[in-house]
Structures are given as C-alpha cells and as structure tokens.
Amino acid sequence: MKINGGQEALLDRGGRPTLRELLTHLVFSPVNGVLRLGDTRMVLQRTSFLSHLREEIVRSYGREDAFVLLMRLGFQAGVEDSRFVKASWPNLDPGDAFTAGTRLHTVSGVTRVETVHNDFDFKKGKFSGEFLWHESAEASEHRKHYGDAIEPVCWSLIGYASGYATHALGKLIVYKEIECKAMGHRHCRVVGKPADAWGESDPDVQRFRRQIMPRYLSEEIAARPVKSKSSPSEGDASARYDLAVLSPVMDQIEACSRARLPVLLSGPVGSGKRIAASQMASIAAPGGAMPEWTSGHGLTPDGLRGLLSPSSTRSGRQPVALLQDVEHLDAACQALLENHLRSHSQVTTQTFLIVLTEASPAAFLSDTRLRPALRRLLSIKPVVMPALGARRGDIPALALALADVVAEKLHLPARDIDPTALEKLASLALPENLLTLEAVLANAQMAVSPLKRIDAGAIEKAAAVSSQADHRDPALRSLAEAALDEKGFELEEFNRLIYELALERANANVAKAAQSLGLSRAQLAYRLRTAGA
C-alpha cells in the first residue's frame, strides 16, 4: 500500500492498535475479488455511492426516516468494529480499545479524526469527548452534489461513533454534530456524552433509545456483570424506569436497606412503593430472589413466625420479609410481631422487614387498630413515595422511561414522544399516579401509527379514554356482582364474550364495536388478537 511522503511516522502514533497494526489486518486478494479486515469482508467503492444512496432513501421515505435509517446502519457498524477490536486484541488496554474507533475511522477512508478532548473512566462509566472530523466523506459528497447544507449531514458517521462508544463503555453514548463542513464550516465538530448527561428528555436521546440502538445490544449491555448493585443498571427499559421512579428517595432507600431496622414504606396507590421495596430487597440481600408479599389479612401466628424466621437465613444473605395490610393483623400476631421487633432490636442478623401502607407516617402512628408500641417500632424508618402531583417536574422523564416499558409489554415499536405531549402529561390529573400514567401511555401507543410521534392531541384523547374507564356504571357493577355471587366466571372468557357481542351488534365493524366499548379501533383490534376472538 502506498503511503504519502512524510506520513510514514504517523502510522505508529497513538495507542494500540496503531494505524500500521490495523493496516496489517487489511488483506486484499484481487484474484479472488475479496478485501478483508481481519475476518470481516469489506468493499471498496466510490464515495458518490453514499450521496446517491442517501438521496434515494430521502426521496422514497422522507428526511426523518432516512436520517434514522442511516444513523442505525452507522451505529451497527460502530458496534461491529468495537467487537472486532476486542476480539483481535483481547488483552488490549481498555482506553486503547476505546480510542481505536478513531483510528478505524481513518483507515476506512471516511474521515480523519482529531481529538480535542477525550475523557473517560471505564470503572464509573463516565465519558466526555469532542472531536474534529477532517474531510468527512458524507459532508464532502453532500457539498459536491448539493452545495451548502442547512443542517449537519454526517448521519452515518454520528451513528458509527455512538455505536462504537456504546459497545465499548457498556452504556448508551450519544454523539451530536455541532459543526459540519457541508454547512460551510472548516471541519465537522462532534461532541459525545452518555445519554444521562444529555438528559432522558433530549430528542436525540429519545431517538437513539427507541429507533437506533438495536434491542439485542440493550439486552447484551444489561446482561454484562455490574460491579455495584447499589442502584439499578440503566441497560434496559424497566431499569431506567425504576431509576426515574426512585430518584426522589434513592438515598433513603440505600440508607434504610443497610440498616437493621424495619422500614415503613408509605405512599398513595401507584406511587412506586413496590418498586422501592424491590430495590431495598436487592440491596439488603444481593442476588436473592424477590420475596412474595404477605398480607396481614388472616395471617396466623405460625405464618408470621415463618415470615420472620425463614429457612433462607442459612444462605448467608440477610432475610427479607414484605408485609402489607399490617393494620389487619389480629391481636396475637400483633403481640408476636412487637415482641420479635423488641427482642431483635440490637441483633444484626434479624429479618429485614418492609411494611407497605397507603397511610402517611403520621396517619399510621394514629391508627388505633394497631398496638401503640408496634406503631412506633414500625415507624422508626419511614420512607414516603410522593404522589405524582407533588413531582410534576419529574413526569416528562418518568413518561419517557415508562413509554419504553409499555411498548415492550404491548409488543409494539416504541414511539417518539413530542415535547408538547410531555407538557400535556405533566398537566394531567393522574388519580392513580403511575398506574394512570401507564394507562394513558398504553392508550396513546396503541392509537398512534408506528411512523408518527405521540403529540399532545394523542395524549389528550388517550387520557379521555382512560378517564372513561374509571367511571363505574352502577348497573354494570350490579351485573358483575350477581355473576360473582352466583358462581363466578373466567375473566378472559368474559372479555372474549363482550368483544364478540360488540362485534355482532356492529355487524363486524371493528371501529363501531370499539366505539361502543369506549376503545379506539387499534385498541380493540389488539385485544381481539390477544383474546383469540
């Protein structure tokens, strides 16, 4: 391979693999028509192919879909190159493996990378980088064929940088192009940071989460070993949602989970108490299975003893017990629980007891159904999960995280959420807090086309459908009570029957049947599929 004069020394600069080492892995067999980088087959083609491909995609699918497609292809290419480096140089310093992406960019001929600053800490998952791209193929071709651009155009290169860094660091890294040669700047300038540093409500972060980062990579990152279990991993949608829910009380949760005193977990319906309890249990007993909730209704003294002294104490982990409806414990169980807490107050191996209640700590202390001493013993470490009405500013971030969880539950592609929709969500009355928020998002996801963003109008319609479901028809309630009193019924079979009756009365018109049930057409179609009707 011919190297321009005076540039030979540059081949050995930087970390490993150097440009020279990368070139040794580039093998060209012209007789066989094969070009390989390691075990990966490559192709050599004109850069005009990129501009023509981009033009055809934009013409056929529109600017937004073309942007997402090229970013996604670039992202996957970056992931594959990161895997190539790790497989080819398994004992490489993590910092060298990370920066090798800039040298692969140069070897491939798409751009020459100049580092402005590149700060990373693999142990803490921190990263901040700024780079200049000289002679970007995407920018040069765009300017050559179409003149000055009105926006940055290095879509696949941005995807590549984000994909490489995301795979290398094990968390989503998002790059943004803030200057572009196609716009008349001297060079392209890009900045990269973790998704959480940009903010989960950032439109680019949303796009990467929902449309660009492949699901398999999210699952792979979530499955990687985590050194610290003090907080949930951000590798998957449910973990990001848990982090958002717990953000106001995370410090309290960690402190209480390491203490040996019972915790009163208070909060209204749908405020996230069960998520908080799960997090406490995982901190108190790392690696243990989440225990089942036990209700105080009908609990016997023997059952309570088994809850407080489980056989799992021999596992070496602190046992965890979850108790709800504690105010319904009978007198014998209350006395037993009080004596247990008194006798174990100074013992470090006692069962970690988490008590769930919808009452505020003050109301719990005033509940005369419980023994006074027991109330005090259970109220030493209260943790209060606030209602969403008290954390309006958090609703946009909660909605973004929850939307991905809802999409997975419904087996639907996640939709982009417009900022106007987030503002609308933050202003809604959410009587059952996260439960109502989830219902609104589910209705919106099912009603909106996969290619459209969820806007304020879609949220307003979804909220109206959800509120209709909250209004109980007295006549319908009487019928349901009569059926339950007589012999009960299978709920799934009942739902299937209702759907079939609605369709029969609407002469198989799904839209009309959906209207009679207070659903959108998409919602009824989805329920029909899942119900097998």
N, C-alpha and C positions, 0 to 999 in steps of 0.2 A: 504494500500500500504506500502511495506517495504522500510524504509529509512536506508541507510548505517549508521553505528555508527559514531557519531561526526559530521554529516552533517545536523542534525535537525535544528540548528540555522541558517543555510544558507537559509532555506526556507522563512524566513521573511526579508531577506536583500533586498536592492534596493527599487525602487519606487513601486507604486501600478499599476496593480495587482502584488502582490508578487508571488513567486513560489507556496506558500501554497494556496493563493487565486485561482490561476489557477488550481491547483490540485482539489480544491473543485468543480470546474466546469467539471471535468473529471469523467464521470459516466460510470461504466462497468456493464452491465447486462448479465452475462454469460448464463443465462437461455434462454434469447431471442436472444443471439448472437449479441448484439449491444454494441458498445463503442461510447460514445458521449462526445464532448467538447462543453458545452452549448447546443445549438440546432443543432449543426453540427455533423453528423455521421463521426466517424473516423474508421480506420482499424489498426490492429496490425499485422505486417508481418516481415519476415526476411529481413535484410539489403541486403542479396545477391540478392534479387529481383531487387534492384536498378542497380547493376552491370550487371545482365542478361538483364534487360530492355535496358540499355544503349548500351550494346553490339549488341543487335538485331536491334536497331534503326540505329546505325552506319553502321552495315552490310547492311541493307536494303536501307538506304537513303544517306549514306556518312557522314563524320565527321561534315561538316558545317551545314547541315540540322538537324542533331541530336543535335548539340550544340544549335541552335536556338530553337528547339522544347522543350528541357529540360529547357532552360532559360525561355521560355514563360510559361511553366507549373509552374515553381517555382515562377515567377512574379505574376501569377494569385493567387497562394496560399498565397503569401505575402499580396496581396490586400484583400483577403477574411479574413485573420487573423486581419488585421488592422480594417476592418469593424466589426469583432466580438468584439474586444476590445472596440471600440467606442459605440457599441450597448449594451454591457454588463455593462460598467461603463460610462454612459453618462456624468457624472459630473466630470470625471477624469481630472486632470491637464494635459494639452497638452504634457508637457515634459514626464510625466509618461506614457501616452498613446503611445508616440513615442518609448520610450525605452522598452516598454512591448514586442516588437518584439524580442528583445534579449532573454527575459525570455521564450517566447513561443518556440523559437528555442531549448532551453534547455529542456523544458517539453516534447517536441515531440521526443527527443532522437536523433536528427540528428547531434547536436554538442553542445559544451559548449562554451558560448561566454564570452570573457574577453575584457573589454573596455580599449583601450589605450588612446584615447581621443574622445570626443563626444560633439561637439559644434554646437548649433542650435539656431536660432531666428525665431520663427514662424511668427511674425509680418512682418519681412523683407524677409521671405522665404529663409534664409541662413542656410547652413548646411555643416559641415565637420566632418567626423568620421573615426577612424581607430580602427579595432578590431582584436583580435586573436581568431581563431576557434580551439578549442581543440577537438580531437577525431572526426573530421568530418566523417560522415558515408560514404559520397561519396569518400573521399580521402582514408580512411581505406580499403574500399572494392576494390577500384582500385588497391591499392598496394598489397593487399592479393591475388588477382586473376592474376594480370598482371605485378607485380613488379613496379620499379620506372617509373614514367611518365615523359614525356618530356615537359609537359605544365601543368598549373593548371587544375584541373578536377572537381572542385566543382561547376558545371554549374547550377544545380537547386537551390543550396544554394545562389549563387550570384543573381539569378533571384528573389528568395524569399526576400532577403534583399532589393533589388532595388524596388520590388513591394510594400513591406510594407512601406518603407520610402516615396515612390512617393505618395501613397494614403494619408499618414499622413500629408505630407507637402504641398500637392496640386501642386507639380511641379515635373518634371522628375528628379529622383535621380539615378545616375549610380554608382554601386559598381564595383570594379575591384579586382581580386585576385592577389596579387603581390608575395606571397609565398604560397606553397602548400605542405602539408605533403606527398602527393603522389609523390612529386619530391624529397623527402629526407629531407625537412626542418623539424624543430622541431614541427612546427604547421602551420596552414594556417593563412595568414595575408591578410586582406582586407581593402580597402580604399574606402570611399563613398563621392561623391560630386555632386552638381547639374550639369545637362547637360551643362549649360552655363559656368560653371567653368572649365570643361574638354575642352570645345570648340566644336562648332557645326560640325567642320570638323573631329572630333575624330571618328575613325571607330566604336568604341563601342557605342558612342552616336548615330551615324547613324543607327546602328543595332537595338538599343532599339527603336528609333523613328519609324523605318519602319517595323520591324518584331516582336518585343517583346511586346511593350506596346500596350495593346488592344485599339482599336478605341473608345470603349464605355467609357474607363477611360479618354482618352483625352477629350472627349465631356463632361464628368462629371466635370473634373477639370476646363474646360473652362467656365462651367455654374456656378461655385461657385462664390459667391459675391466677388468683388475685392474692397479693401478699397480705393486704389488710382487709379485714371484714368489718371494720367499724362503720362503714356506710355502704349502701347498695352500689353495685357496679353500674356504670352507665351504658353497658354494652347492648341492652335490649330495651324495647319499648316499655315493658312493665317496670323495669328497674328505674328508668328515667321518670316514669310517673310516680313511683314510690318516693324518689328523691324530692320531687316537686311537692308532694303531699306533706312530707315530713319536715320540710325546710324550716317552719317556724319553731319546731320543738326538738330538732335533732340533737342539740347539746344536752337537753334534759333527758332525752331517751338514752344517750350514751352514758350519762352520769348515773341514772337510775339502774341501768342494766348491769353496771359493775358493782352496785351496792348489794346488800343482803336483806334489804327491807322490802315489804310488799309495796306494789305500785297501784295507785288508784288511777285508772285511765278513763278520763271523763270527756264528754263531748256529745253534741246532738247527733241525730241519725245522719249517716252519710258524711261525717266529718273526717273519717280516715282512722278511726280507733283500731280497727283490726289490722290495718297496715302497720300502725305504730306497734301493736302487740307483737306482730310477726318480726319486726325489726329488733325489738327488745329481746325476744326469744333467741334470735340468731346471734346476738352479741353475748347474751348470758351463757348460751350453750352452742358454741360454734360447731357446725357440722351435724347437729342433731336435727331430727325431723320435727316439723312444727306440730306441737301437741294439739289435741282437739279441745274445743271449748266445752266446759261443763256448766250446766245450768243449775242454779240453786233450787229450782222447782223440783220437788220430790227427791232431792238428794238425801241419801241415808248416811248415818254416821260412818258405816263401813265404807261406803263410796267415797266420803270425804277423806277418810284415813288413807285410802288407796291413792287419792289425788295428791295428798300432801307428802306421802312417803312412797313414791313409785319405785319399782324394781330397777329402773334405769339409772339409779344413783351409782350402781357399780360400774357404769361406763366411764367414770372419771369426769363427766360433764355435770355442771350444776343442773339439777332437775328443774323444769319449768312447769307451772300449773296455770291454766287460764280459767277464770271463774266469772260467769255473768249471772245476773239476777240474784245477786248475793242477798238482797233485802228479803228474798222469799225463802231463805234458809229457815228451817224450823228451830225451835229453842235448843234442842240437843246439839244440832250441828253448829249453831252459833257459839255455844259454850265450848264445843270441841275446837273450833277454829280460833277462838280467843285464847284458850289455853295453849294451843300449838304456837301461836304467834308470841305469846309471853315467854314460853319456855325456850324458844329458839331465837330470841331477840339478839343474843350475843354469839350465836353459832354460825360459822361461815359456810357450813355445808347445807343449810336449810334450803327447802324448795323455794325457788323464786316465784312468788305469787303475783299474778297480774289480774286485777279486778276491773271489769268493764262496767261502766254505768253511763246513762244519759244525764244523770243529775250533775249539777255543778258541785264542786267540793263543799261549798257552804250548805247547799241543799242536802248533800249526802250526810254531813255532820248533824243535820237537824232531823234526819229520818228516824222516827221513833219505832219503826219496825225492827231496828237493829239495836243490840245491846250498846249502851254508851261507850264502854271501853273498846268494843270491837270497832265501832265507827272511828274512834281516834286512832287505833292501831292500823287501820286500813287507809287512813288519810294522811299518814306521815309524809309520803312522797306522791302528791297528786301531779299528774300530767294532763293538761287540758288541750284537747284538739279543738281549735276555733272553728266556728261556722264560717262558710264562705262569705257571708255578709260582712264579717269582720276582717276579711283579707281580699277585698275586691281587686287590689293591685296584683295579686298572685293568679287571678283567674285566667288571664291570657296564657301564661306559662303552663298552668295546670291543663288547660284545654288542649294546647298543642301536644303535650305528652299523652293525655288521655285519648286524643283522636287516633293516635297510632295503635293504642291498645284496643280500642273499639274496632278499628279496621281489621286487626288480626282476629278478633272474636267473630266478626261477620264474614271473614274470608273475602274481604273487599280490598282493592288497592287504596292506600291512604290518599286523601285529597289534600291539596293545598288549601290553607285557610287564609282568607283575605283579612288584612288588618281591621277592616270595618266589621267583620264577623267577630273578631276578638273583642272589639269595643262593645258590640251588642251583647255578647256573652257576659261581659263584666257588669252590664247594667241590668241583667235579668234577675227576677226573683227566683231563687233556687231553694224552694222549701225543704227539699231533702238533700241539699248540698251536693256532694259528689255524685250521688245517685241520680239526681235530676240533671246534673251536667252531663253525665254519661248518656242518659236517655235522649237529651236534646242532640248531642253529637251523633248518636246512632241514627236518629231520625234524619238528620241532615245528610249523613253519609249515604244512606240508602236512597234518598230522594234526588241527590245531585249526580249528574252524569260524571263518569270517571275522568273525562277530559276537562271538566270545569272546576273552578275553585269554589269553595264554600264561602259565600258572601253574607252580608248582614240580612238580606232578604231570606236566604235559605235558613238561617238561624231563627229568624222570626217565625217562619212557617213551622219549623221543627218544634219550637217552644210551644206554639199553639196546639200542635198535635199532642205533645207531652202533657200539657195542662188539661186537655180534654180527657186524657186517660186518668187524671187524678180525681175527676168528678164522678163520684159513685152514684149510679142510678139506683134509687131505693127499690124499685120493682125488680131490677136485675139482681140486687142483693138478696131479696126475699126468695127468688127462684134458686139462687145458688145455695142459700142456707137450707132450703127444703130438700135439695138434692143431697147435700152433705148429711142432713139429719136422717134421711131415708136409708141410704146405703153407700153414699159417697160415689165418686166417679174418677176415672183416669183423666188427668188434666190434658195430656196430649191428645187423647181421643176426643175430649170435649172441644178443644181448639179446632181439631180437624173437622168436626161436625159443624161448628159455627162457620168456618170458611166455606164448606161445601153448601150450606144453606144460603149463605150470602151470594155465592156464585149462581146457585139455582134460581134465586129470586131476581138476579140481574141478568138472567139469560146468558150466562157465561161471559159477561162483560166484566173483565177484571177491574177496570177503572171505576165502574159503577159500584161493584161489590166492595171495593176498597173504601169508597166514599161512605157507604152505609155502615162500615165498621170504624170510621174515623181514622183511616190509614191512607197513606199515599199509595199509588199504584205499585211503585217499586217495593214498598214495604210488604204489601200483600203478596206480590209475586215471590219475594224472598221467603216469606213464611209458608207459602204453599209448597215451595221446593223442599224446605226443611221438614215440613209436616208430612210430606209424601201424599198430599191431597191432589 
